[in-house]
Amino acid sequence: MHAEYRETDTERVLTFEREGRTVEIAQNREGYAMLAVREGGTELERYYGFDMALDHAAELLGAPPTALPVPDPASNMGL
């Protein structure tokens, strides 16, 4: 499992890759909007809580949520 955190001009994006699948959790740069869970660039769902978004991402990747490595800069997403 690989995780990468990056910031674009408009979003904070946490990307997880596992066995050829890529899932993103994204939030606006200001950090107050809902978190979007995306796969292949398609938004699947929005969540208020980071834990809920992580649960969905883990489900899509076929892994337990505790297996998702969250880089420190992304740890406050959804707060």
LINRAUR-V337064 format. One record per residue. SS is DSSP state (hx for helix, st for strand, lp for the rest). PHI is phi in whole degrees, -180 to 180 (999 if undefined). NEAR is the number of other ideal C-beta (glycine too) atoms within 10 Angstrom. Layout:
BEGIN
SS;PHI;NEAR
SS;PHI;NEAR
END
This chain:
BEGIN
lp;999;12
st;-124;9
st;-129;15
st;-141;14
st;-113;16
st;-148;13
st;-121;11
lp;-104;9
lp;-64;5
lp;-122;10
st;-138;14
st;-104;21
st;-130;18
st;-113;25
st;-112;17
st;-116;23
st;-126;14
st;-153;18
lp;48;8
lp;84;5
st;-103;13
st;-127;16
st;-128;22
st;-117;23
st;-117;25
st;-129;21
st;-144;24
st;-65;13
lp;-61;12
lp;-72;8
lp;81;12
lp;-111;9
lp;-87;15
lp;-63;14
st;-89;25
st;-100;18
st;-103;22
st;-129;18
st;-135;15
lp;60;9
lp;83;7
st;-99;7
st;-73;11
st;-102;14
st;-163;13
st;-123;14
st;-136;18
lp;-81;10
lp;-100;13
hx;-64;19
hx;-60;10
hx;-67;16
hx;-66;26
hx;-64;22
hx;-59;16
hx;-66;19
hx;-60;25
hx;-63;19
hx;-60;13
hx;-63;18
hx;-89;20
lp;68;10
lp;-136;16
lp;-72;10
hx;-55;16
hx;-70;8
hx;-85;12
lp;-81;19
lp;-78;11
lp;-104;16
lp;-61;11
hx;-50;7
hx;-63;12
hx;-95;21
lp;-64;12
lp;-103;11
lp;-65;20
lp;84;20
lp;-95;9
END
